[in-house]
Amino acid sequence: MEAGKALVIAGVQGRYSKATVGDIPKLWELFDTCIKDIKKRVGGVTYGVCHNPNHGEFDYMAGVEVPNKGDVPSNFEYIEIPPLNYAVFPHYGPVQALEQTYERIMFEWLPHSGYKVMGADFERYSEDFDVRKGTGTVEIWLPDRASVLRRWGRSRNSASMGSLHGEMRRQMPSSWPRALERSGLAAA
């Protein structure tokens, strides 16, 4: 478990479903052409943020950290990520194999961990990440449900929690729901 800091991520964003998730690399190509327009970047790390799941679709943002939302150029979108606790997983190998790392997390780690995922999760691409080759250091950051509840209070009832978790399930690649069903989280 790692304590995450508050982040403001500025970038380009698209809305995706299971049917269109294969188009996310095109969003990264677009972002690669305009990243230079974000002048006040914090470091050289880039982020792929999954958020706002609704009716089987989700928003995915390719972006970089900026000091605050006032530093986001008008032609970019942003998301504020609160300081939460995260399970952090390294991905080894080319980015094209990232889904395999997610599957190992969902099939092998999550079912035995007692961990509940809730909130915006993100991929963190190191400064040495080569977009053209798809190689470099990538980490997957999954927010802990308990830290979300502590941050936002326990006002949500179990029905709304289940609904939110269902939306998160629908945003995942097609192989993930099978892992959730096996882990027992599908009914959460």
Secondary structure, DSSP 8 states (H G I E B T S, - for coil): -EE---EEEEEEEEEEETTTGGGHHHHHHHHHHHGGG--S-SSS-EEEEEEEEETTEEEEEEEEEESSGGGS-TTSEEEEE---EEEEEEE-S-GGGHHHHHHHIIIIIHHHH---B-S-EEEEE-TT-BTTTTBS-EEEEEEBHHHHHHHH-S-S-HHHHHHHHHHHHHHS-TTHHHHHHHHTGGG-
